[in-house]
Amino acid sequence: MTTASRTAPAARRPSRGRAPALLVLEDGRTFRGQSYGAVGETFGEAVFATGMTGYQETLTDPSYHRQVVVMTAPHVGNTGVNDEDPESRRIWVAGYVVRDPARVPSNWRSVRTLDEELAAQGVVGISAVDTRALTRHLRERGAMRAGIFSGEALAGADEDTLRQRVLASPPMAGADLAPEVATTEPYVVPALGTRRLTVAAVDLGIKGMTPHRMAERGIEVHVLPATATLEQVYEVAPDGVFFSNGPGDPASADQPVELMRGVLERRTPLFGICFGNQILGRALGFGTFKLKYGHRGINQPVKDLATGKVEVTAHNHGFAVDAPLHEVSATPFGRVTVSHVCLNDDVVEGLRLLDRPAFSVQYHPEAAAGPHDAAYLFDRFVSLMEGERA
């Protein structure tokens, strides 16, 4: 159970009776529905995810820590839950909002229902909500704090009182969350087949598929805590350093920024994704800012400015780098250019250094669950490391 949620003792059972539930937004708008998963109360930032599939990977993505995720797809839970697809050791979302949960899952790999899994992990959810209206509201007003209440947490409480509790919950702006989700001890993901390269991966909220994608390319991945020092990074004698995705406000992540500057000073090949892209932006001297409602889903169009190719990509971010799109910028580490841009809103989706072996993207090339348009970025990282070694 996340630090942002509290559930009643009875919440360890799926709510077959579907008790009444209430979603309360910080601006006062409310949505009534039925409980889904655990019964109790939870608080977090309300955001919407546009993927039609991959809900299990979404739930277990550490980047969703302390967020109440609204699924725009109307039917959720159709394929149940299995033990092969989680991207981390647990569900990280603070709360879950769906319209029509599946009554009976249908998939040969399913071992339990999504309702049962949410209840077992203490994740408070709400169903039978008009998620289309809720998504439109968040698009117009922006992502905001929310609370879900059911069971004893809802009984006898008026909406104004519940809203005050939502307003008392911590905002996402200023939150330093990577240390809360990252590993506390280093571990190694061995290369599949012959080991060609060694990478030190700084875990800011890494998904399990990411080191696997590198292992498929002959890379031995040493996953290090978010609090790793420069000395600890270089103890593994890396051919390259990777900075992962993760939750929170990049403006508060000072330690990873200083670590990345140390890597840039040594001119070691560097690759960052999602939160790692924002960290690179800060390390280079750019600012970051909070998006109105962010990018979340597996269907976001991104243009590679060097090739003109458009990729359909997986996203999960509420912050972005503030860098000029169509000019080369001078930084303490040489010239930098924006390499990718989102076609929906012109948000910076990638950075590339011209004078040092470093680049980053704002999206997820490991793409679990899909799409795989950006898998080439791992090959680019391999080429960068092999080029520096040569």
C-alpha positions as CSV (number, residue, x, y, z in Angstrom):
1,M,0.0,0.0,0.0
2,T,1.4,3.4,-0.9
3,T,2.1,6.1,1.6
4,A,-0.7,8.1,-0.1
5,S,-3.5,5.6,0.7
6,R,-5.1,4.2,3.8
7,T,-7.6,1.4,3.6
8,A,-10.0,-0.2,6.1
9,P,-9.1,-3.7,7.5
10,A,-11.8,-5.3,5.4
11,A,-10.3,-3.9,2.2
12,R,-8.3,-7.1,1.6
13,R,-11.3,-8.6,0.0
14,P,-12.6,-7.6,-3.5
15,S,-15.8,-5.7,-3.1
16,R,-18.2,-8.1,-4.8
17,G,-21.1,-6.2,-3.4
18,R,-19.8,-3.0,-5.0
19,A,-20.3,-0.6,-2.1
20,P,-21.0,3.0,-3.0
21,A,-17.8,5.1,-3.7
22,L,-17.1,8.7,-4.4
23,L,-14.3,10.4,-6.3
24,V,-13.6,14.0,-5.1
25,L,-11.5,16.4,-7.1
26,E,-9.7,19.3,-5.5
27,D,-11.7,21.8,-7.5
28,G,-14.9,20.4,-5.9
29,R,-16.3,18.3,-8.7
30,T,-17.4,14.8,-7.6
31,F,-18.1,11.5,-9.4
32,R,-20.2,8.8,-7.7
33,G,-19.7,5.2,-8.5
34,Q,-19.1,1.8,-7.0
35,S,-16.0,0.5,-5.1
36,Y,-13.5,-1.5,-7.2
37,G,-10.6,-3.4,-5.5
38,A,-10.0,-2.3,-1.9
39,V,-12.5,-0.4,0.1
40,G,-11.3,2.6,2.1
41,E,-9.8,5.9,1.0
42,T,-6.8,7.1,-1.0
43,F,-5.3,10.4,-2.2
44,G,-3.2,11.3,-5.2
45,E,-2.9,13.3,-8.4
46,A,-5.7,12.5,-10.8
47,V,-4.4,11.7,-14.3
48,F,-5.7,9.8,-17.3
49,A,-4.0,7.1,-19.3
50,T,-5.1,6.6,-22.9
51,G,-3.8,3.0,-23.6
52,M,-6.4,0.5,-24.8
53,T,-4.3,-2.4,-23.4
54,G,-1.5,-3.0,-20.9
55,Y,-3.3,-2.1,-17.7
56,Q,-1.2,-4.5,-15.7
57,E,2.0,-2.8,-16.8
58,T,0.5,0.6,-16.1
59,L,-0.5,-0.4,-12.6
60,T,3.0,-1.7,-11.8
61,D,4.9,1.2,-13.4
62,P,6.7,3.1,-10.5
63,S,6.2,6.3,-12.4
64,Y,2.6,6.3,-11.3
65,H,3.5,6.4,-7.6
66,R,1.1,8.7,-5.7
67,Q,-1.2,9.1,-8.7
68,V,-4.9,8.3,-9.1
69,V,-5.1,6.8,-12.6
70,V,-8.2,7.2,-14.8
71,M,-8.4,4.7,-17.6
72,T,-10.0,6.2,-20.7
73,A,-10.6,2.7,-22.2
74,P,-14.1,1.8,-21.1
75,H,-13.6,-1.9,-20.4
76,V,-10.8,-2.8,-18.0
77,G,-9.8,-6.2,-16.5
78,N,-10.8,-8.3,-19.5
79,T,-7.6,-10.4,-19.5
80,G,-7.4,-10.7,-15.7
81,V,-4.0,-10.6,-14.0
82,N,-1.0,-12.9,-14.5
83,D,2.4,-13.2,-12.8
84,E,4.5,-12.6,-15.9
85,D,3.6,-9.0,-16.9
86,P,4.2,-6.9,-13.8
87,E,6.9,-4.2,-14.4
88,S,8.0,-4.1,-10.7
89,R,7.4,-5.8,-7.4
90,R,4.0,-4.2,-6.7
91,I,1.2,-2.0,-7.9
92,W,2.2,1.7,-7.5
93,V,-0.9,3.7,-8.4
94,A,-2.5,5.4,-5.4
95,G,-6.0,4.8,-6.8
96,Y,-7.7,3.4,-9.9
97,V,-10.7,4.7,-11.8
98,V,-12.6,2.6,-14.4
99,R,-15.9,2.7,-16.2
100,D,-16.9,-0.9,-16.8
101,P,-14.8,-3.5,-15.1
102,A,-14.8,-7.0,-16.6
103,R,-17.2,-9.3,-14.8
104,V,-15.3,-12.4,-15.9
105,P,-11.7,-12.3,-17.2
106,S,-10.9,-14.3,-20.4
107,N,-7.3,-15.1,-21.1
108,W,-5.3,-18.4,-20.9
109,R,-2.6,-16.7,-18.7
110,S,-5.0,-15.2,-16.2
111,V,-4.6,-16.5,-12.7
112,R,-6.9,-14.0,-10.8
113,T,-9.2,-11.0,-11.5
114,L,-8.0,-7.4,-11.5
115,D,-10.5,-6.7,-8.8
116,E,-8.9,-9.4,-6.6
117,E,-5.3,-8.1,-7.3
118,L,-6.2,-4.5,-6.4
119,A,-7.9,-5.6,-3.2
120,A,-5.0,-7.9,-2.2
121,Q,-2.5,-5.0,-2.6
122,G,-4.8,-2.5,-0.8
123,V,-5.4,-0.3,-3.9
124,V,-8.6,1.7,-3.5
125,G,-10.6,2.1,-6.7
126,I,-13.9,3.2,-8.1
127,S,-15.9,1.9,-11.0
128,A,-19.1,2.8,-12.9
129,V,-17.7,6.3,-13.3
130,D,-18.2,8.4,-16.5
131,T,-14.5,8.4,-17.3
132,R,-15.1,10.3,-20.6
133,A,-16.6,13.3,-18.6
134,L,-13.8,13.0,-16.0
135,T,-11.1,12.9,-18.7
136,R,-12.6,16.0,-20.4
137,H,-12.7,17.8,-17.1
138,L,-9.0,17.0,-16.4
139,R,-8.1,18.1,-20.0
140,E,-9.8,21.4,-19.4
141,R,-8.9,22.1,-15.8
142,G,-5.6,20.2,-15.6
143,A,-4.4,17.3,-13.5
144,M,-5.2,17.9,-9.9
145,R,-5.4,16.2,-6.5
146,A,-8.2,13.7,-5.9
147,G,-9.5,11.3,-3.3
148,I,-11.5,8.1,-3.6
149,F,-13.7,7.2,-0.6
150,S,-15.8,4.1,0.0
151,G,-17.0,2.0,3.0
152,E,-16.5,3.6,6.4
153,A,-14.4,6.4,4.8
154,L,-17.6,7.6,2.9
155,A,-20.3,6.8,5.5
156,G,-21.7,9.9,7.1
157,A,-19.1,12.2,5.4
158,D,-20.2,15.3,3.4
159,E,-18.5,16.3,0.2
160,D,-17.1,19.5,1.6
161,T,-15.4,17.7,4.4
162,L,-13.9,15.1,1.9
163,R,-12.8,17.9,-0.4
164,Q,-10.9,19.5,2.5
165,R,-9.1,16.3,3.1
166,V,-8.1,16.2,-0.6
167,L,-6.8,19.7,-0.3
168,A,-4.7,18.7,2.7
169,S,-3.0,16.0,0.7
170,P,0.5,16.7,-0.8
171,P,0.7,18.1,-4.4
172,M,2.9,16.5,-7.1
173,A,4.8,19.7,-7.7
174,G,7.9,19.7,-5.5
175,A,7.6,16.0,-4.7
176,D,10.9,14.0,-4.6
177,L,9.6,10.5,-5.1
178,A,12.3,8.5,-6.9
179,P,14.0,7.3,-3.6
180,E,10.6,6.0,-2.5
181,V,10.2,3.6,-5.4
182,A,13.8,2.7,-6.3
183,T,15.7,-0.3,-5.2
184,T,17.6,0.0,-1.9
185,E,20.3,-2.5,-2.9
186,P,22.2,-2.9,-6.1
187,Y,21.4,-5.9,-8.3
188,V,22.6,-7.3,-11.6
189,V,20.6,-8.4,-14.7
190,P,23.0,-10.6,-16.6
191,A,23.4,-10.4,-20.4
192,L,21.5,-12.9,-22.5
193,G,24.2,-14.8,-24.3
194,T,27.7,-13.4,-24.6
195,R,28.3,-10.3,-22.5
196,R,29.4,-7.4,-24.8
197,L,29.0,-4.4,-22.6
198,T,28.4,-3.3,-19.0
199,V,25.9,-0.6,-18.1
200,A,25.3,1.1,-14.7
201,A,21.6,1.8,-14.6
202,V,20.5,4.4,-12.0
203,D,17.1,3.3,-10.7
204,L,14.7,6.3,-10.4
205,G,11.7,4.1,-10.8
206,I,12.9,1.6,-13.4
207,K,10.5,-0.9,-15.1
208,G,11.6,-4.5,-15.3
209,M,11.5,-4.6,-19.1
210,T,14.2,-1.9,-19.4
211,P,17.2,-3.9,-18.2
212,H,15.7,-6.9,-20.1
213,R,15.8,-5.0,-23.4
214,M,19.5,-4.2,-22.7
215,A,20.3,-7.8,-21.7
216,E,18.8,-9.0,-25.0
217,R,21.6,-6.9,-26.6
218,G,24.4,-8.5,-24.7
219,I,24.6,-5.9,-21.9
220,E,25.2,-6.8,-18.3
221,V,23.1,-4.3,-16.3
222,H,24.0,-3.2,-12.8
223,V,20.9,-1.5,-11.3
224,L,21.9,1.0,-8.7
225,P,19.7,2.9,-6.1
226,A,18.5,6.4,-6.9
227,T,20.9,7.7,-4.2
228,A,24.0,6.1,-5.9
229,T,27.2,8.2,-5.8
230,L,29.5,8.8,-8.7
231,E,32.0,6.5,-7.1
232,Q,29.5,3.7,-6.8
233,V,28.5,4.1,-10.5
234,Y,32.2,3.7,-11.6
235,E,32.9,0.8,-9.3
236,V,31.1,-1.4,-11.9
237,A,33.5,-0.2,-14.7
238,P,30.6,0.8,-16.9
239,D,30.8,1.2,-20.7
240,G,27.7,3.4,-20.3
241,V,25.4,4.9,-17.8
242,F,21.6,4.8,-18.0
243,F,19.1,7.0,-16.1
244,S,15.6,5.5,-15.8
245,N,12.0,6.7,-15.7
246,G,10.5,7.6,-12.4
247,P,7.9,9.6,-10.5
248,G,7.9,13.1,-9.0
249,D,9.0,16.6,-9.9
250,P,12.4,16.7,-11.6
251,A,13.0,20.2,-10.1
252,S,13.4,18.4,-6.7
253,A,15.7,15.7,-7.9
254,D,19.0,17.5,-7.2
255,Q,21.1,14.4,-6.3
256,P,20.5,12.6,-9.7
257,V,21.2,15.9,-11.5
258,E,24.6,16.2,-9.8
259,L,25.3,12.5,-10.5
260,M,24.6,13.0,-14.2
261,R,26.8,16.1,-14.4
262,G,29.6,13.9,-13.0
263,V,29.0,11.3,-15.8
264,L,29.0,14.0,-18.4
265,E,32.3,15.4,-17.1
266,R,33.8,11.9,-17.6
267,R,32.4,11.7,-21.1
268,T,31.0,8.2,-20.5
269,P,28.2,7.3,-23.0
270,L,24.9,8.2,-21.4
271,F,21.2,7.4,-22.1
272,G,18.2,8.6,-20.2
273,I,14.5,8.0,-20.6
274,C,11.4,9.8,-19.3
275,F,12.5,11.1,-15.8
276,G,16.1,10.6,-17.0
277,N,15.4,13.0,-19.9
278,Q,14.3,15.6,-17.5
279,I,17.3,15.0,-15.3
280,L,19.5,15.5,-18.4
281,G,17.7,18.7,-19.2
282,R,18.4,20.1,-15.7
283,A,22.0,18.9,-15.8
284,L,22.5,20.8,-19.0
285,G,21.1,24.0,-17.5
286,F,17.5,23.9,-18.9
287,G,14.5,24.3,-16.7
288,T,11.5,21.9,-16.3
289,F,7.8,22.7,-16.0
290,K,4.6,20.9,-15.1
291,L,2.3,20.0,-18.0
292,K,-1.4,20.8,-17.8
293,Y,-2.4,17.2,-17.9
294,G,0.7,15.3,-19.1
295,H,1.2,12.4,-21.5
296,R,0.1,9.0,-20.4
297,G,-0.6,6.0,-22.6
298,I,0.9,3.9,-25.4
299,N,-0.3,5.8,-28.4
300,Q,1.6,9.2,-28.3
301,P,2.9,10.4,-31.7
302,V,6.6,11.7,-31.6
303,K,8.6,13.0,-34.5
304,D,12.3,12.4,-34.8
305,L,13.6,15.8,-36.0
306,A,16.7,14.3,-37.6
307,T,14.9,11.8,-39.9
308,G,11.4,13.1,-40.0
309,K,10.1,9.7,-39.0
310,V,7.0,9.6,-36.7
311,E,6.9,7.0,-33.9
312,V,4.0,5.9,-31.9
313,T,5.3,5.7,-28.4
314,A,4.6,4.9,-24.8
315,H,4.5,7.8,-22.3
316,N,4.0,8.5,-18.6
317,H,5.1,12.0,-17.6
318,G,3.6,15.1,-16.2
319,F,6.7,17.3,-16.5
320,A,8.8,18.4,-19.4
321,V,12.1,20.0,-20.3
322,D,12.0,23.7,-21.3
323,A,14.4,23.8,-24.2
324,P,14.3,25.6,-27.6
325,L,13.0,23.3,-30.3
326,H,14.6,24.5,-33.5
327,E,18.1,25.8,-32.5
328,V,21.3,24.4,-31.1
329,S,21.9,25.4,-27.5
330,A,25.2,26.1,-25.8
331,T,25.6,24.4,-22.4
332,P,28.5,23.7,-20.0
333,F,28.9,20.3,-21.7
334,G,28.8,21.5,-25.3
335,R,26.2,21.9,-27.9
336,V,22.8,20.4,-27.4
337,T,19.8,20.0,-29.7
338,V,16.2,18.8,-29.3
339,S,16.0,15.5,-31.1
340,H,12.3,14.6,-30.8
341,V,9.1,16.5,-30.3
342,C,5.5,15.5,-29.5
343,L,3.2,16.1,-32.4
344,N,0.2,16.7,-30.1
345,D,1.6,19.8,-28.3
346,D,5.2,20.4,-29.3
347,V,6.6,19.2,-26.0
348,V,10.3,18.3,-26.0
349,E,10.6,14.5,-26.3
350,G,14.4,14.1,-26.6
351,L,17.8,15.7,-26.3
352,R,21.1,15.0,-28.0
353,L,24.5,16.3,-27.2
354,L,26.6,17.1,-30.2
355,D,30.0,17.2,-28.4
356,R,29.6,14.3,-25.9
357,P,28.2,10.8,-26.2
358,A,24.9,11.4,-24.5
359,F,21.2,11.5,-25.5
360,S,17.8,11.0,-23.9
361,V,14.1,10.7,-24.8
362,Q,11.0,11.6,-22.8
363,Y,9.2,8.3,-23.6
364,H,9.6,4.6,-23.0
365,P,11.5,2.6,-25.6
366,E,11.2,-0.6,-23.6
367,A,7.5,-0.3,-24.4
368,A,5.8,-2.8,-22.1
369,A,3.0,-3.1,-23.2
370,G,3.9,-1.9,-26.7
371,P,4.4,-0.3,-29.1
372,H,7.9,-1.1,-30.3
373,D,8.6,1.8,-32.7
374,A,11.3,3.2,-30.4
375,A,13.3,-0.1,-29.7
376,Y,16.0,1.2,-31.9
377,L,17.1,3.6,-29.2
378,F,18.7,0.7,-27.3
379,D,20.7,-0.2,-30.4
380,R,21.7,3.5,-30.6
381,F,23.0,3.2,-27.0
382,V,25.0,0.1,-27.9
383,S,26.5,1.8,-30.9
384,L,27.4,4.8,-28.8
385,M,29.2,2.6,-26.2
386,E,31.0,0.5,-28.8
387,G,32.1,3.6,-30.7
388,E,33.6,5.1,-27.5
389,R,35.3,1.8,-26.6
390,A,36.8,1.6,-30.1
